[in-house]
């Protein structure tokens, strides 16, 4: 798996493209409450993206992106040594991703990506979570011996967003309708939602120049100097999840060897509210994320976590 990740990252290391952007996204439920440590409990993504040359007059910008990441899931408590107290399976997903993001002049956005990865012990969820708990002085992690068994992750994802209300409605607010489809061996599902941007300061940019969707890079690097972008964003969605290997185990496992699995709740409501600030070469954002109840048992609930993003233009 380490060789596979290195091979997928190698092209991004060779491509000395500019303008480019590199950054990190950190998800954790502790960013919303020091007592919260459940369900989707930790995530990290490291990304590198660069601007290419659009081949259509309708396209404002085309961005190629590479990223690696890890997502970690656990029951209501990470101290669950007995199988009967695990209201959600322990699971981890380690992956590498490549994608192309197309930003149109009418402010529509089309993103398509492919992922390859692994769910199971090879994703190192137990090691990372135990290390974090040890570093922060939390209780010892227990229960990972019952995690979802190994499966190969092959994922594709398509995201499309279209501007529905803009400056004619209000000079500091706009609205974008969006849809997303996921297909693969880890997740299969779809969602629809409505994104709103509210300007709090700086310039209110079209989506193809805004940092919110990763389109802030410009070939005129001097334009970054003294530049500011400050906004509030609100993003409610309705999701249909057909399959989730981190809850159900592998779809190819006829023996159902993962010791803890649960039936899915297929329809969920999710929401994200956050603040983004960009100045000169740097972009920072924080968001509060709510996820609706995902599976069927008498204990599990909806949950929330915080997400922090930091990136820099190269």
C-alpha positions, 0 to 999 in steps of 0.5 A, a space after each residue: 500500500 505504501 508503494 501504491 501511494 508513492 506511485 500515485 503521488 509521484 506525478 504531482 512531485 514531478 509536475 513543477 507547475 505554477 501557479 499551484 496550491 498545497 494545503 491540508 484539511 483536518 477533520 475532528 469532532 474535538 474541534 466542536 467539543 472536547 467531550 465529543 469522540 464518536 463516529 467520524 472521529 478524525 480525518 486528514 487530507 493533504 492536497 496539491 493542485 495546479 492550473 492548466 490551460 482551458 480549451 474552451 471559451 466557456 471555461 474560465 479555469 481548469 484545475 488538476 488536483 492530487 490528494 492523499 488522506 485517511 478517515 477514521 470511524 469508531 463507536 460512540 466511544 473509542 474505549 469499547 473493548 467489548 463487541 456488544 457496546 459498539 454501536 458503530 463499527 471501528 473502521 479506517 479508509 486510507 486513499 490517494 486521489 486524482 481529479 480535474 476541476 472545471 470552472 465555467 465562466 457562468 460560475 458552474 463547477 464540474 469536479 471529477 475524481 478517482 480514488 484508490 485505497 484500502 479499508 481495514 487494518 492496512 489503513 492504520 486507523 488504530 495506530 493513528 488514533 492510539 497515537 493521537 490519544 496518547 499525545 493528548 493524554 486521553 484514555 487508551 483506545 480499545 476495540 479495534 480488533 473488531 474493525 471492518 475487515 480488509 477491502 480494496 477501495 476503488 472510488 469515483 465521484 462527480 460533483 456539479 454546481 450551478 449558480 442560481 442567484 447572484 449579484 442581481 439578487 444581492 451584491 454580497 450574497 449568492 446561491 448555488 445548487 449542487 449535486 454529487 454522485 459517488 460510486 465504488 467499493 467503499 461508498 455508493 450514493 448521491 446528494 443534492 444541496 444548496 450552497 450560499 456565500 455571504 461576503 463579510 469583507 474583502 472582495 466578493 469574487 465569482 466562483 471561478 476565482 474564489 477560494 471556496 471551491 479551490 479556484 483562487 489560483 491565478 497566473 498573475 501571482 502579483 495579484 495575490 499581494 494585499 488581497 483579501 476574501 472573507 465569507 460565511 458559507 452555508 451548505 445544507 444537503 440531502 443524501 441518499 446512501 446506498 452502500 457504505 463499507 465502513 458500516 456494512 463491510 465489503 460488498 464482496 464478502 459473502 461470509 460477512 466476516 466483519 464482526 460488527 456491521 449494521 443496516 444503513 439508514 439510506 436518507 440523511 440530512 447533512 449541513 455545513 456552516 463555516 467561515 473562510 478567510 484568504 489573504 495574500 498567498 494564504 487561505 484559512 477556513 473553519 466549518 461546523 459539520 452535522 451528519 444525520 443518523 447513518 445506521 439502525 440501532 437503538 443508540 446511535 445518533 446524528 453527530 457533528 465535527 469540525 473541519 480546518 483547512 490551511 493552504 498556500 499558493 506556491 
